[in-house]
Amino acid sequence: MPFPAPTVGPTSATGRDSAATGVKPGPRSAGSAKTPRRPGTSTPRVPPPAPDRLPPRAATPVRRPIVDSTVLEFAVTARLAHEPLTRAIARRTRNPALAERAAWAVTREAGRLRMSPSLLAAVLLVENRQLDSAAVSSQGAIGLMQVMPIHAGSYGCESSDLMNVDANICHGARILHLYLMRARSVTVALRRYNGCVRGANTPRCYRYPVRVLATAARLRRDILASAAPDDRRVRM
């Protein structure tokens, strides 16, 4: 007599009978199961990431208008006349009593000829630092600006007496102005004033412009020390 076939139940993933193993297969694995949420609680909100903060803007520097030092020198001289130049010359000479008179004459001629007072005064100090109005060089040049006698009376000055302070500075200023107009170069004009056209008249004459310009820069610095805010608004 044949025996009935055994009943086959569902098998697990391993092929073994679940009834035999006693393990009921679940629909998902343990790793994929969700954590149950407690009643009455909500999902915490995650704040959005903070936007990138831009660095603070640097303060824009205040740009001051650039004022030409020559223009500023004219403005100071127009306001204070020869006083700043008087102080500057007096500090550099052994004859402070004559400094004011020389500064006045230099400022006057510089204003008439539209020249820099510091440049004209620098020529005077390089030529005759002692401010000896009666000085005569070995070449025959006379006075504060060491003017050669051949020029006396040729430039419309009030006097042809080269030992007179005002007349001497008048001649010297107009000679230098003439050379500036012809050469269009301060260096060349200074060489000509010093008789250095070919370098034969004055020893080491090619150093003369360097000395004059260095002295002029120091004099201008002293003059501009008296500048006021209103002087910087002057337009020539």
WOKA-V44718 format. One record per residue. RES is the residue in one letter. PHI is phi in radians with two decimals (none if undefined). PSI is psi in degrees with one decimal (999 if undefined). D_FIRST is the distance of its C-alpha to the first C-alpha in Angstrom with 2 decimals. Layout:
res:RES phi:PHI psi:PSI d_first:D_FIRST
res:RES phi:PHI psi:PSI d_first:D_FIRST
//
This chain:
res:M phi:none psi:130.1 d_first:0.00
res:P phi:-1.30 psi:145.5 d_first:3.79
res:F phi:-1.50 psi:144.1 d_first:6.53
res:P phi:-1.18 psi:146.8 d_first:9.58
res:A phi:-1.22 psi:139.8 d_first:12.52
res:P phi:-1.17 psi:144.4 d_first:15.32
res:T phi:-1.32 psi:128.9 d_first:18.39
res:V phi:-1.82 psi:118.2 d_first:21.30
res:G phi:-1.53 psi:177.7 d_first:24.71
res:P phi:-1.10 psi:141.8 d_first:28.08
res:T phi:-1.80 psi:156.9 d_first:29.29
res:S phi:-1.44 psi:179.4 d_first:32.78
res:A phi:-1.11 psi:-19.9 d_first:35.32
res:T phi:-1.58 psi:-1.7 d_first:34.26
res:G phi:1.58 psi:0.9 d_first:30.74
res:R phi:-1.70 psi:153.5 d_first:29.42
res:D phi:-1.20 psi:132.0 d_first:27.62
res:S phi:-1.22 psi:-29.6 d_first:30.25
res:A phi:-1.18 psi:-33.7 d_first:28.23
res:A phi:-1.29 psi:-35.3 d_first:27.83
res:T phi:-1.50 psi:-23.7 d_first:31.49
res:G phi:1.40 psi:12.2 d_first:32.77
res:V phi:-2.00 psi:121.6 d_first:35.30
res:K phi:-1.53 psi:122.6 d_first:35.60
res:P phi:-1.16 psi:133.6 d_first:37.03
res:G phi:-1.61 psi:162.7 d_first:40.40
res:P phi:-1.27 psi:-27.2 d_first:41.96
res:R phi:-2.25 psi:158.9 d_first:44.97
res:S phi:-1.35 psi:164.5 d_first:45.79
res:A phi:-1.12 psi:-31.2 d_first:48.02
res:G phi:-1.24 psi:-22.7 d_first:51.02
res:S phi:-1.70 psi:-0.5 d_first:51.09
res:A phi:-1.30 psi:139.3 d_first:50.98
res:K phi:-1.46 psi:145.8 d_first:54.30
res:T phi:-1.29 psi:127.4 d_first:56.20
res:P phi:-1.13 psi:139.9 d_first:56.23
res:R phi:-1.53 psi:134.2 d_first:59.75
res:R phi:-1.23 psi:136.4 d_first:61.32
res:P phi:-1.08 psi:141.1 d_first:62.23
res:G phi:1.49 psi:2.2 d_first:65.93
res:T phi:-1.93 psi:154.0 d_first:66.69
res:S phi:-2.07 psi:161.0 d_first:67.69
res:T phi:-1.26 psi:124.4 d_first:67.40
res:P phi:-1.10 psi:139.8 d_first:70.60
res:R phi:-1.50 psi:132.9 d_first:72.74
res:V phi:-1.59 psi:120.4 d_first:73.66
res:P phi:-1.10 psi:144.9 d_first:77.34
res:P phi:-1.16 psi:152.5 d_first:78.09
res:P phi:-1.07 psi:139.6 d_first:79.69
res:A phi:-1.16 psi:136.7 d_first:83.45
res:P phi:-1.13 psi:150.3 d_first:85.37
res:D phi:-1.09 psi:127.6 d_first:87.31
res:R phi:-1.49 psi:130.5 d_first:90.78
res:L phi:-1.33 psi:143.5 d_first:93.66
res:P phi:-1.12 psi:147.6 d_first:96.34
res:P phi:-1.07 psi:142.5 d_first:99.51
res:R phi:-1.22 psi:136.2 d_first:102.12
res:A phi:-1.24 psi:144.5 d_first:105.02
res:A phi:-1.13 psi:132.5 d_first:108.34
res:T phi:-1.22 psi:121.6 d_first:110.33
res:P phi:-1.13 psi:142.5 d_first:113.47
res:V phi:-1.39 psi:121.3 d_first:116.72
res:R phi:-1.56 psi:120.4 d_first:118.63
res:R phi:-1.51 psi:140.1 d_first:122.32
res:P phi:-1.11 psi:138.0 d_first:124.59
res:I phi:-1.42 psi:123.7 d_first:126.08
res:V phi:-1.95 psi:128.2 d_first:129.85
res:D phi:-1.11 psi:133.9 d_first:132.06
res:S phi:-1.15 psi:-29.5 d_first:134.17
res:T phi:-1.18 psi:-43.1 d_first:137.30
res:V phi:-1.08 psi:-42.5 d_first:136.85
res:L phi:-1.15 psi:-36.2 d_first:136.27
res:E phi:-1.11 psi:-42.0 d_first:139.37
res:F phi:-1.09 psi:-38.3 d_first:141.46
res:A phi:-1.16 psi:-42.8 d_first:140.08
res:V phi:-1.13 psi:-42.3 d_first:140.97
res:T phi:-1.16 psi:-37.0 d_first:144.42
res:A phi:-1.15 psi:-31.4 d_first:145.02
res:R phi:-1.50 psi:-41.3 d_first:144.24
res:L phi:-1.92 psi:3.1 d_first:145.87
res:A phi:1.01 psi:-132.4 d_first:148.44
res:H phi:-1.61 psi:2.0 d_first:149.49
res:E phi:-1.05 psi:-49.6 d_first:148.49
res:P phi:-1.07 psi:-37.9 d_first:145.16
res:L phi:-1.22 psi:-34.3 d_first:146.81
res:T phi:-1.03 psi:-46.2 d_first:149.76
res:R phi:-1.13 psi:-39.3 d_first:147.49
res:A phi:-1.16 psi:-41.5 d_first:145.62
res:I phi:-1.24 psi:-40.4 d_first:148.84
res:A phi:-1.06 psi:-30.9 d_first:150.48
res:R phi:-1.30 psi:-12.6 d_first:147.66
res:R phi:-2.03 psi:8.0 d_first:148.23
res:T phi:-2.31 psi:160.5 d_first:152.00
res:R phi:-1.56 psi:3.6 d_first:154.91
res:N phi:-2.26 psi:68.4 d_first:156.85
res:P phi:-1.11 psi:-22.5 d_first:155.00
res:A phi:-1.14 psi:-31.3 d_first:158.23
res:L phi:-1.59 psi:-8.1 d_first:158.12
res:A phi:-1.08 psi:-42.2 d_first:154.37
res:E phi:-1.16 psi:-42.1 d_first:154.67
res:R phi:-1.13 psi:-42.6 d_first:157.37
res:A phi:-1.14 psi:-41.9 d_first:155.44
res:A phi:-1.10 psi:-38.7 d_first:152.19
res:W phi:-1.10 psi:-45.6 d_first:154.00
res:A phi:-1.16 psi:-39.5 d_first:155.45
res:V phi:-1.11 psi:-45.5 d_first:152.14
res:T phi:-1.12 psi:-39.4 d_first:150.29
res:R phi:-1.09 psi:-50.5 d_first:152.99
res:E phi:-1.18 psi:-37.0 d_first:152.95
res:A phi:-1.10 psi:-38.2 d_first:149.14
res:G phi:-1.17 psi:-39.6 d_first:149.03
res:R phi:-1.16 psi:-39.4 d_first:151.60
res:L phi:-1.70 psi:-0.8 d_first:149.91
res:R phi:1.00 psi:46.7 d_first:146.28
res:M phi:-1.91 psi:161.2 d_first:145.67
res:S phi:-1.28 psi:123.3 d_first:143.60
res:P phi:-1.04 psi:-35.9 d_first:145.89
res:S phi:-1.17 psi:-35.3 d_first:143.89
res:L phi:-1.17 psi:-45.6 d_first:144.39
res:L phi:-1.14 psi:-40.9 d_first:148.12
res:A phi:-1.18 psi:-32.3 d_first:148.50
res:A phi:-1.14 psi:-40.7 d_first:146.54
res:V phi:-1.05 psi:-42.8 d_first:149.06
res:L phi:-1.06 psi:-45.9 d_first:151.83
res:L phi:-1.22 psi:-34.8 d_first:150.30
res:V phi:-1.23 psi:-37.2 d_first:149.55
res:E phi:-1.31 psi:-36.6 d_first:153.06
res:N phi:-2.66 psi:77.3 d_first:154.92
res:R phi:-1.14 psi:-28.1 d_first:152.84
res:Q phi:-1.37 psi:-7.6 d_first:155.98
res:L phi:0.95 psi:48.8 d_first:157.06
res:D phi:-1.62 psi:105.3 d_first:160.50
res:S phi:-1.23 psi:-14.6 d_first:162.17
res:A phi:-1.79 psi:9.7 d_first:165.02
res:A phi:-1.19 psi:139.7 d_first:162.84
res:V phi:-2.30 psi:126.0 d_first:163.78
res:S phi:-1.42 psi:172.5 d_first:161.55
res:S phi:-1.14 psi:-22.5 d_first:162.71
res:Q phi:-1.56 psi:-5.6 d_first:162.07
res:G phi:1.72 psi:3.3 d_first:164.21
res:A phi:-1.22 psi:144.1 d_first:161.47
res:I phi:-2.12 psi:142.7 d_first:162.66
res:G phi:1.39 psi:-164.7 d_first:161.31
res:L phi:-1.07 psi:-41.4 d_first:157.94
res:M phi:-1.83 psi:13.9 d_first:156.08
res:Q phi:0.88 psi:62.6 d_first:158.20
res:V phi:-1.60 psi:135.4 d_first:159.57
res:M phi:-1.27 psi:141.6 d_first:161.76
res:P phi:-1.00 psi:-24.1 d_first:165.33
res:I phi:-1.10 psi:-22.1 d_first:164.95
res:H phi:-1.54 psi:-9.7 d_first:162.67
res:A phi:-1.05 psi:128.2 d_first:165.11
res:G phi:1.39 psi:8.9 d_first:165.93
res:S phi:-1.78 psi:-0.8 d_first:163.55
res:Y phi:-2.21 psi:19.9 d_first:160.70
res:G phi:1.29 psi:21.7 d_first:162.35
res:C phi:-1.37 psi:159.7 d_first:162.38
res:E phi:-1.18 psi:-26.5 d_first:165.05
res:S phi:-2.42 psi:152.3 d_first:166.78
res:S phi:-1.76 psi:6.5 d_first:167.07
res:D phi:-1.39 psi:104.3 d_first:167.65
res:L phi:-1.29 psi:-9.1 d_first:164.65
res:M phi:-1.57 psi:-4.5 d_first:165.43
res:N phi:-1.41 psi:132.1 d_first:164.89
res:V phi:-1.02 psi:-51.7 d_first:161.35
res:D phi:-1.13 psi:-43.1 d_first:160.62
res:A phi:-1.17 psi:-40.3 d_first:162.22
res:N phi:-1.12 psi:-45.4 d_first:160.51
res:I phi:-1.18 psi:-35.0 d_first:157.03
res:C phi:-1.06 psi:-47.3 d_first:157.81
res:H phi:-1.11 psi:-48.3 d_first:158.69
res:G phi:-1.05 psi:-42.3 d_first:155.75
res:A phi:-1.13 psi:-40.8 d_first:153.25
res:R phi:-1.32 psi:-29.5 d_first:154.55
res:I phi:-1.15 psi:-46.8 d_first:154.60
res:L phi:-1.11 psi:-40.4 d_first:150.98
res:H phi:-1.09 psi:-40.6 d_first:150.01
res:L phi:-1.07 psi:-44.0 d_first:151.71
res:Y phi:-1.16 psi:-35.9 d_first:149.77
res:L phi:-1.13 psi:-40.8 d_first:146.50
res:M phi:-1.17 psi:-37.2 d_first:147.19
res:R phi:-1.32 psi:-43.8 d_first:148.06
res:A phi:-1.50 psi:-27.9 d_first:145.32
res:R phi:0.99 psi:26.5 d_first:142.45
res:S phi:-2.56 psi:126.1 d_first:141.29
res:V phi:-1.13 psi:-41.6 d_first:142.08
res:T phi:-1.08 psi:-47.2 d_first:141.92
res:V phi:-1.15 psi:-40.4 d_first:144.31
res:A phi:-1.09 psi:-40.1 d_first:146.65
res:L phi:-1.17 psi:-37.6 d_first:146.84
res:R phi:-1.10 psi:-41.8 d_first:147.64
res:R phi:-1.17 psi:-39.1 d_first:150.45
res:Y phi:-1.05 psi:-36.2 d_first:151.80
res:N phi:-1.45 psi:2.2 d_first:151.93
res:G phi:1.29 psi:31.4 d_first:153.73
res:C phi:-1.89 psi:39.3 d_first:150.74
res:V phi:-1.13 psi:-43.8 d_first:150.72
res:R phi:-2.03 psi:0.7 d_first:150.95
res:G phi:1.41 psi:13.8 d_first:150.45
res:A phi:-1.78 psi:-25.8 d_first:153.99
res:N phi:-1.35 psi:-38.7 d_first:155.80
res:T phi:-2.17 psi:126.6 d_first:153.73
res:P phi:-1.08 psi:138.3 d_first:151.96
res:R phi:0.94 psi:37.5 d_first:148.16
res:C phi:-1.22 psi:-19.1 d_first:148.51
res:Y phi:-1.25 psi:-12.3 d_first:144.95
res:R phi:-1.48 psi:-12.0 d_first:143.79
res:Y phi:-1.02 psi:-49.5 d_first:145.89
res:P phi:-1.02 psi:-36.3 d_first:143.32
res:V phi:-1.12 psi:-43.2 d_first:140.68
res:R phi:-1.13 psi:-44.4 d_first:143.03
res:V phi:-1.12 psi:-46.3 d_first:144.08
res:L phi:-1.17 psi:-35.4 d_first:140.54
res:A phi:-1.16 psi:-41.8 d_first:139.32
res:T phi:-1.14 psi:-40.4 d_first:142.26
res:A phi:-1.09 psi:-39.4 d_first:141.65
res:A phi:-1.11 psi:-40.5 d_first:138.01
res:R phi:-1.20 psi:-40.7 d_first:139.06
res:L phi:-1.11 psi:-42.1 d_first:141.78
res:R phi:-1.12 psi:-39.8 d_first:139.39
res:R phi:-1.04 psi:-41.1 d_first:136.89
res:D phi:-1.16 psi:-38.5 d_first:139.67
res:I phi:-1.17 psi:-43.7 d_first:140.73
res:L phi:-1.23 psi:-14.2 d_first:137.19
res:A phi:-1.13 psi:-19.2 d_first:136.82
res:S phi:-1.64 psi:7.2 d_first:139.01
res:A phi:-1.20 psi:144.9 d_first:136.75
res:A phi:-1.95 psi:161.2 d_first:135.66
res:P phi:-0.95 psi:-36.3 d_first:132.57
res:D phi:-1.16 psi:-26.4 d_first:134.78
res:D phi:-1.15 psi:-26.6 d_first:136.01
res:R phi:-1.34 psi:-9.9 d_first:132.50
res:R phi:-1.65 psi:0.7 d_first:132.60
res:V phi:-1.28 psi:136.4 d_first:135.67
res:R phi:-2.11 psi:129.1 d_first:135.29
res:M phi:-1.49 psi:999 d_first:137.97
//
